[in-house]
Amino acid sequence: MAKAKRPVRKKEKLSKEENLYRSAASLMEAVDCISRFERVVYSLNDAANKFDKLDGYKDSAERGRKCRMDAEEAARKGAEEAYLIAVDKLGKAKDKSSFADAIEDFKRAKKFGHNEEECNNNIQICRNGIKKAETRAMFKRQGIMLCVVIILAIVFINTPFYPLVKGIYYQSKGEYKTAIGLYKKSGGVLVGNGNMKECYYYIAEKYNKEGSYSKALANYKKAQNKFDAEKKAFDIEKKIIAEAVPGDVTRYGRGKWIILSKTERQALLLARDALPKKKFDKDGKNIWHGSSLCNWLNKEFIKEFSPEERAVIAGQGMINEKDREIISVLDKVQYEKYKDVIKGTDKSYWLKDSGSSEGNVCYVKEDASISEAPSDNDDISVRSSFWVVFG
């Protein structure tokens, strides 16, 4: 059985006046849900205008008057309340946003005619408060920045970078000795070591021009491989050796040497100070050629000299079929011959002669006398010697 169709309700057709009336009534009734008084005022005035257009339709005239009266009352009370809120905010305001909020409420009250002059005065007070707050904030930021700068400066002064920067400054002014002292304090951080060598080089150049060759040589040595420091150091070494007499002490390589003897072109040098203690031969043999000490001097110790310096050290014998012996130690004959020139040392040191007993080697004691000890004794030092060609 088919269901009966429900009758379709016809939509009520309203007149133009009724539509306008209902719209105005809705605005009038909706103000109870509005929180800000300005919107209440605007809504009531809009409703009143619509009622006015109805020209006596129903109770539109009465409702229109009521809307206007309610709008005036809402404006009066709202502006008064906004003013009181603004005054309270002004009394509590301490920062920029608080003053800005108070200004907003004073403007609301002023807009609806409440205490306009006082509103203007209070708005100016708020603006002054904003300026003061901004000034305080600016000084606070500047104070914070100053504190940060001071802290960073203190930290920087206590880091290796501070003496490094000062060193670079003094180096640029040509005050090389001051710069070197500062670079040493920096511990060679970053470019410190390279700059320090450069300072030594320029100090050496100054002494070289003045003819102070010993001082120039000392500083060229400290400059190491900076620019042509090694070549200039080598030239001065040869010059000093050429002018020296037996007994003089000169620099060569990294150490200082006593000149024992000279010919027209060559000089015999002996280390002024004994090197660290070392076995004559680790296997207990007492033959100089091929000993571990001979090998060490001619393969390891010799690296302390620059290529130019090595090139003019005169060969003295053979370590083996391939290697030339250029660094040695004195033998007994040389020691006795130059004993008066040799300056003493507080360490005993090896000679190259075999001892009277098997496995023994001769050495010079602290009292300058000659004795013997097993070649694998590790309590005797090394005092190296070699001939250098200077002419």
C-alpha positions as CSV (number, residue, x, y, z in Angstrom):
1,M,0.0,0.0,0.0
2,A,1.5,3.3,-1.1
3,K,2.3,5.8,1.6
4,A,0.2,9.0,1.6
5,K,2.2,12.1,0.6
6,R,2.7,14.7,3.3
7,P,1.3,18.1,2.3
8,V,4.0,20.5,1.4
9,R,4.0,23.6,3.6
10,K,4.0,26.7,1.5
11,K,6.8,29.2,2.4
12,E,5.3,32.2,4.1
13,K,5.5,35.1,1.7
14,L,6.4,38.3,3.6
15,S,5.9,41.8,2.6
16,K,8.8,44.2,2.1
17,E,7.8,46.1,5.2
18,E,7.6,42.9,7.3
19,N,11.1,41.8,6.1
20,L,12.6,45.2,7.1
21,Y,10.7,45.2,10.4
22,R,11.9,41.7,11.4
23,S,15.5,42.6,10.4
24,A,15.4,45.7,12.6
25,A,13.9,43.7,15.5
26,S,16.6,41.1,15.2
27,L,19.3,43.8,15.5
28,M,17.5,45.3,18.5
29,E,17.3,41.9,20.3
30,A,20.9,40.8,19.3
31,V,22.6,43.5,21.4
32,D,22.3,41.3,24.5
33,C,25.0,39.0,23.1
34,I,27.5,41.8,22.2
35,S,30.3,42.5,24.8
36,R,31.9,45.7,23.4
37,F,29.6,48.8,23.9
38,E,30.6,50.3,20.6
39,R,29.1,47.4,18.7
40,V,26.0,47.7,20.9
41,V,25.6,51.4,19.9
42,Y,26.2,50.7,16.2
43,S,23.7,47.8,16.2
44,L,21.0,49.9,18.0
45,N,21.4,52.8,15.7
46,D,21.3,50.6,12.6
47,A,18.0,49.1,14.0
48,A,16.6,52.6,14.7
49,N,17.4,53.6,11.1
50,K,15.5,50.6,9.7
51,F,12.5,51.3,12.0
52,D,12.4,54.9,10.7
53,K,12.1,53.6,7.1
54,L,8.9,51.7,8.0
55,D,6.9,55.0,8.4
56,G,4.6,53.8,11.3
57,Y,4.5,50.1,10.4
58,K,3.3,48.3,13.5
59,D,5.2,49.7,16.5
60,S,8.2,50.7,14.4
61,A,8.2,54.3,15.6
62,E,8.2,53.3,19.3
63,R,10.9,50.8,18.7
64,G,13.0,53.3,16.8
65,R,12.9,55.8,19.7
66,K,13.8,53.0,22.2
67,C,16.7,51.9,20.1
68,R,18.1,55.5,20.0
69,M,17.6,55.9,23.8
70,D,19.3,52.6,24.5
71,A,22.2,53.5,22.1
72,E,22.7,56.8,23.9
73,E,22.7,55.0,27.3
74,A,25.0,52.3,26.1
75,A,27.4,54.9,24.7
76,R,27.4,56.9,28.0
77,K,27.9,53.9,30.2
78,G,30.4,52.2,27.9
79,A,32.5,55.3,27.5
80,E,32.5,55.9,31.2
81,E,33.5,52.3,31.9
82,A,36.2,52.4,29.2
83,Y,37.6,55.6,30.8
84,L,37.8,54.0,34.3
85,I,39.5,50.9,32.8
86,A,42.0,53.2,31.0
87,V,42.7,55.1,34.2
88,D,43.3,51.8,36.1
89,K,45.6,50.6,33.3
90,L,47.5,53.8,33.3
91,G,48.1,53.6,37.1
92,K,49.5,50.1,36.7
93,A,51.4,50.6,33.4
94,K,55.1,49.9,33.5
95,D,56.0,48.8,30.0
96,K,55.2,49.9,26.4
97,S,52.3,47.4,25.8
98,S,50.6,48.4,29.0
99,F,50.6,52.1,28.1
100,A,49.4,51.2,24.6
101,D,46.5,49.3,26.0
102,A,45.5,52.3,28.2
103,I,45.7,54.7,25.1
104,E,43.3,52.4,23.2
105,D,40.7,52.6,26.0
106,F,41.1,56.4,26.4
107,K,40.5,56.7,22.7
108,R,37.3,54.6,23.0
109,A,36.0,56.9,25.8
110,K,37.0,60.1,23.9
111,K,35.3,58.9,20.7
112,F,31.9,58.9,22.5
113,G,32.5,62.3,24.2
114,H,33.5,61.2,27.7
115,N,36.0,63.6,29.4
116,E,37.6,64.4,26.1
117,E,40.2,66.8,27.6
118,E,41.3,64.4,30.3
119,C,41.4,61.6,27.8
120,N,43.8,63.8,25.7
121,N,45.9,64.6,28.7
122,N,46.1,60.9,29.7
123,I,46.9,59.8,26.2
124,Q,49.8,62.2,26.2
125,I,50.9,60.8,29.6
126,C,50.8,57.3,28.1
127,R,52.8,58.3,25.1
128,N,55.4,59.9,27.4
129,G,55.4,56.6,29.4
130,I,56.0,54.7,26.1
131,K,59.0,56.9,25.3
132,K,60.4,56.4,28.8
133,A,59.8,52.6,28.5
134,E,61.5,52.6,25.1
135,T,64.4,54.6,26.5
136,R,64.7,52.2,29.5
137,A,64.6,49.3,27.1
138,M,67.2,50.9,24.9
139,F,69.6,51.5,27.8
140,K,68.9,48.0,29.0
141,R,69.9,46.6,25.6
142,Q,72.9,48.8,25.5
143,G,73.8,47.8,29.0
144,I,73.5,44.1,28.1
145,M,75.5,44.7,25.0
146,L,78.2,46.5,27.0
147,C,78.3,43.7,29.5
148,V,78.6,41.2,26.7
149,V,81.4,43.2,25.1
150,I,83.2,43.5,28.5
151,I,82.9,39.8,29.1
152,L,84.1,38.9,25.6
153,A,87.0,41.4,26.0
154,I,88.0,39.7,29.3
155,V,87.7,36.3,27.8
156,F,89.6,37.4,24.7
157,I,92.4,39.0,26.8
158,N,92.8,35.7,28.6
159,T,93.1,33.6,25.3
160,P,96.1,33.1,23.1
161,F,94.5,35.2,20.4
162,Y,95.0,38.5,22.4
163,P,98.8,38.4,22.5
164,L,98.7,37.1,18.9
165,V,96.7,40.2,17.7
166,K,99.0,42.5,19.7
167,G,102.0,40.7,18.2
168,I,100.7,41.3,14.7
169,Y,100.2,45.0,15.6
170,Y,103.8,45.5,16.9
171,Q,105.2,43.5,14.0
172,S,103.5,45.9,11.6
173,K,105.2,48.8,13.4
174,G,108.6,47.1,13.1
175,E,108.9,46.4,16.8
176,Y,110.0,42.8,16.2
177,K,111.4,41.9,19.7
178,T,108.1,43.0,21.4
179,A,106.1,41.1,18.8
180,I,108.2,37.9,19.4
181,G,107.5,38.1,23.1
182,L,103.8,38.4,22.4
183,Y,103.9,35.5,19.9
184,K,105.6,33.3,22.6
185,K,102.7,34.1,25.0
186,S,100.2,33.1,22.3
187,G,101.8,29.7,22.2
188,G,102.2,29.9,18.4
189,V,98.5,29.8,17.8
190,L,97.5,30.0,14.2
191,V,100.0,32.3,12.4
192,G,102.1,33.0,15.5
193,N,104.9,30.7,14.7
194,G,105.3,31.8,11.2
195,N,105.1,35.5,12.1
196,M,107.7,34.9,14.9
197,K,110.2,33.4,12.4
198,E,109.6,36.4,10.2
199,C,110.4,38.8,13.1
200,Y,113.6,36.8,13.7
201,Y,114.5,37.1,10.0
202,Y,114.2,40.9,10.0
203,I,116.1,41.3,13.2
204,A,118.9,39.1,11.6
205,E,118.8,41.4,8.5
206,K,119.4,44.4,10.7
207,Y,122.4,42.8,12.6
208,N,123.8,41.5,9.3
209,K,123.8,45.1,7.8
210,E,125.5,46.4,10.9
211,G,128.2,43.7,10.7
212,S,127.1,42.0,14.0
213,Y,127.4,38.6,12.4
214,S,127.1,36.5,15.6
215,K,123.8,38.2,16.5
216,A,122.7,38.0,12.9
217,L,123.5,34.3,12.7
218,A,121.6,33.5,16.0
219,N,118.5,35.2,14.6
220,Y,118.8,33.6,11.2
221,K,118.9,30.2,12.9
222,K,115.7,31.1,14.8
223,A,114.1,32.2,11.6
224,Q,114.7,28.6,10.4
225,N,113.3,28.2,6.8
226,K,111.7,31.6,6.5
227,F,112.6,33.3,3.3
228,D,116.4,32.7,2.6
229,A,117.3,32.5,6.3
230,E,119.1,29.1,5.9
231,K,121.3,30.3,3.1
232,K,122.2,33.5,4.8
233,A,122.9,31.7,8.1
234,F,125.2,29.3,6.2
235,D,127.1,32.2,4.6
236,I,127.7,33.8,8.0
237,E,128.7,30.5,9.5
238,K,131.5,30.2,6.9
239,K,132.5,33.8,7.4
240,I,132.7,33.5,11.2
241,I,134.7,30.2,10.9
242,A,137.1,31.8,8.4
243,E,137.8,34.7,10.9
244,A,137.9,32.5,14.0
245,V,140.9,31.1,15.8
246,P,141.3,27.8,17.7
247,G,139.4,27.9,20.9
248,D,136.7,30.2,19.6
249,V,133.1,29.0,19.9
250,T,130.9,29.3,16.8
251,R,127.4,28.3,15.7
252,Y,126.9,25.6,13.0
253,G,123.6,23.8,12.4
254,R,121.5,23.8,15.6
255,G,124.4,23.6,18.0
256,K,127.5,25.5,19.1
257,W,131.0,24.2,18.4
258,I,134.6,24.7,19.6
259,I,137.1,25.3,16.8
260,L,140.0,22.9,17.6
261,S,142.2,23.5,14.5
262,K,142.2,25.4,11.2
263,T,143.9,25.2,7.9
264,E,143.6,27.6,5.0
265,R,140.3,26.0,3.9
266,Q,139.1,23.7,6.7
267,A,138.4,23.8,10.4
268,L,137.9,20.9,12.9
269,L,134.8,21.4,15.1
270,L,133.9,19.8,18.4
271,A,130.5,20.0,20.0
272,R,130.7,22.5,22.9
273,D,128.2,20.5,24.9
274,A,127.9,16.7,25.1
275,L,124.8,15.2,23.5
276,P,122.5,12.9,25.4
277,K,123.9,9.6,26.7
278,K,124.1,6.8,24.1
279,K,125.6,3.4,23.7
280,F,128.8,3.2,21.5
281,D,127.4,0.0,20.1
282,K,124.2,-1.8,21.0
283,D,125.7,-5.2,20.1
284,G,128.8,-4.7,22.4
285,K,131.3,-4.3,19.6
286,N,134.2,-1.9,20.0
287,I,135.0,-1.0,16.4
288,W,134.1,2.6,15.4
289,H,133.2,2.0,11.8
290,G,129.9,0.3,11.6
291,S,129.1,0.9,15.2
292,S,125.6,1.9,16.2
293,L,126.9,5.3,17.4
294,C,128.7,6.0,14.1
295,N,125.5,5.0,12.1
296,W,123.3,7.2,14.3
297,L,125.6,10.3,13.9
298,N,125.8,9.9,10.1
299,K,122.2,8.9,9.5
300,E,120.1,10.6,12.2
301,F,122.0,13.4,13.9
302,I,123.3,14.7,10.6
303,K,119.7,15.7,9.7
304,E,120.1,18.7,12.1
305,F,122.2,20.4,9.5
306,S,120.8,22.1,6.4
307,P,121.6,20.7,2.9
308,E,124.1,23.6,2.5
309,E,125.8,22.8,5.8
310,R,126.0,19.1,5.1
311,A,127.5,19.7,1.7
312,V,130.7,21.3,3.1
313,I,131.3,18.9,6.0
314,A,134.4,17.0,4.9
315,G,134.3,13.2,4.6
316,Q,136.4,11.3,7.1
317,G,135.9,7.7,6.2
318,M,133.5,5.0,5.3
319,I,130.6,3.6,7.4
320,N,130.0,1.0,4.8
321,E,130.4,0.6,1.0
322,K,127.5,3.1,0.4
323,D,127.7,5.6,3.2
324,R,130.3,8.3,3.8
325,E,131.3,9.1,7.4
326,I,131.2,12.8,7.9
327,I,130.3,13.1,11.6
328,S,132.6,11.4,14.0
329,V,134.0,11.6,17.6
330,L,137.6,12.4,18.5
331,D,140.2,9.7,18.8
332,K,142.8,9.6,21.6
333,V,145.5,11.3,19.5
334,Q,143.2,14.3,18.6
335,Y,142.0,14.6,22.2
336,E,145.6,14.7,23.6
337,K,146.5,17.2,20.8
338,Y,143.7,19.6,21.4
339,K,143.1,19.0,25.1
340,D,144.2,22.5,26.1
341,V,141.6,24.0,23.6
342,I,138.7,21.7,24.6
343,K,136.5,23.2,27.2
344,G,135.5,20.8,29.9
345,T,132.1,19.4,30.4
346,D,130.4,17.8,33.4
347,K,129.6,14.7,31.3
348,S,131.8,11.8,30.2
349,Y,131.9,11.2,26.5
350,W,133.1,8.6,24.0
351,L,136.3,8.5,22.0
352,K,136.5,6.3,18.9
353,D,139.4,4.1,20.0
354,S,138.9,0.5,21.1
355,G,140.0,-0.3,24.6
356,S,142.6,-2.7,25.9
357,S,140.0,-5.3,26.9
358,E,137.6,-7.0,24.5
359,G,134.3,-5.1,24.0
360,N,135.7,-2.0,25.7
361,V,135.9,1.5,24.2
362,C,137.9,4.6,25.4
363,Y,136.1,7.6,26.8
364,V,136.9,10.9,28.5
365,K,135.9,11.1,32.2
366,E,134.5,14.2,33.9
367,D,138.0,15.0,35.2
368,A,139.3,15.0,31.7
369,S,141.2,11.7,32.1
370,I,140.8,8.8,29.6
371,S,139.3,5.5,30.8
372,E,137.6,2.5,29.3
373,A,134.0,1.1,29.4
374,P,132.0,-1.6,27.7
375,S,130.7,-0.4,24.3
376,D,127.1,-1.1,25.3
377,N,127.3,1.2,28.4
378,D,124.4,3.7,28.2
379,D,125.8,6.1,30.8
380,I,128.3,7.8,28.6
381,S,127.5,10.8,26.4
382,V,128.4,11.8,22.8
383,R,130.5,14.7,21.8
384,S,130.5,14.8,18.0
385,S,133.2,16.3,15.8
386,F,133.8,17.0,12.1
387,W,135.9,18.9,9.6
388,V,134.1,21.7,7.7
389,V,135.3,23.4,4.5
390,F,134.9,27.1,4.7
391,G,137.1,28.4,1.9
